[in-house]
Amino acid sequence: MRLKLAAGNWKMNGTGGDLHVLTELAQRHTHPACELLICPPATLLHRAAQAVEGAEIAVGGQDCHPQGNGAYTGDISAQMLIDAGASAVILGHSERRQYHAEADETVCAKALAAQAAGLTVIVCVGESLAQREAAETLQVIAGQIAGSVPDLASGNALVIAYEPIWAIGTGLVPDTGQIAEVHDFMRTRLQDRFGAEIGGQIRLLYGGSVKATNAEEIFAVPNVDGALVGGASLTAADFSPIVRALESST
Ligand SMILES: O=C[C@H](O)COP(=O)(O)O
């Protein structure tokens, strides 16, 4: 059985005054089949990890460098994330791919480093609106999975988040048939590559304008094992109903 995962990506939002969101979430959610993860900005990681120590909520980074250390000004290694208290990292988010020109090869190198350090890796994939309109969605997803996901010994520490770029922060959401098509396709590709067992262990999240109002129907889609949530993860009032919807889907 795959554990469900509700992951919040705070992106470049949040300072020390927002840490109460984590403690509120930790108080509200302790479902055994549903993991909760918040990825705050790197400046908050250590304090976030301390704030949720002993609670059923994990913290993660939003990026890491492929190297363990060295002359890479401004970058953060996977080991540093672990040192700060992280247990997971988001890699290849479309905002990294777009604003930092991250190609699949870079994402793959980062994922390898993160895996070697012992982090759970959340690799993001997703098509642009132009690619969807040109009927290239599955081809784009196949290429990103092939190029960004490293070889695996186990599927438990890998998560893939399908985030159509046109749905991120826009309020637009694919219909459940479109989500099902991509998630089923990803499952098949992963099982073809890694075998039924490992490919079946990898959790598949949906991300892009997930809200309390649409969470239940998204979580009812087969092969959707949870969500990667941006804007609606910034407050407990917005994120809790999404987490509850995921808990109810187990
Ligand atoms: O990583 C999260 C996604 O980019 C989704 O963001 P959003 O929920 O604000 O649309």
The ligand as an SDF file (V2000), in Angstrom:
LIG
                    3D

 10  9  0  0  0  0  0  0  0  0999 V2000
    4.3320   23.1970   -5.8450 O   0  0  0  0  0  0  0  0  0  0  0  0
    3.1540   23.5520   -5.8860 C   0  0  0  0  0  0  0  0  0  0  0  0
    2.5300   23.9120   -7.1180 C   0  0  0  0  0  0  0  0  0  0  0  0
    3.3090   24.7410   -7.9010 O   0  0  0  0  0  0  0  0  0  0  0  0
    1.0870   24.3040   -7.0360 C   0  0  0  0  0  0  0  0  0  0  0  0
    0.9270   25.6420   -6.6470 O   0  0  0  0  0  0  0  0  0  0  0  0
   -0.5570   26.1860   -6.3980 P   0  0  0  0  0  0  0  0  0  0  0  0
   -1.2180   25.1940   -5.4670 O   0  0  0  0  0  0  0  0  0  0  0  0
   -0.3750   27.5290   -5.7760 O   0  0  0  0  0  0  0  0  0  0  0  0
   -1.2400   26.2130   -7.7250 O   0  0  0  0  0  0  0  0  0  0  0  0
  1  2  2  0
  2  3  1  0
  3  4  1  0
  3  5  1  0
  5  6  1  0
  6  7  1  0
  7  8  2  0
  7  9  1  0
  7 10  1  0
M  END
$$$$
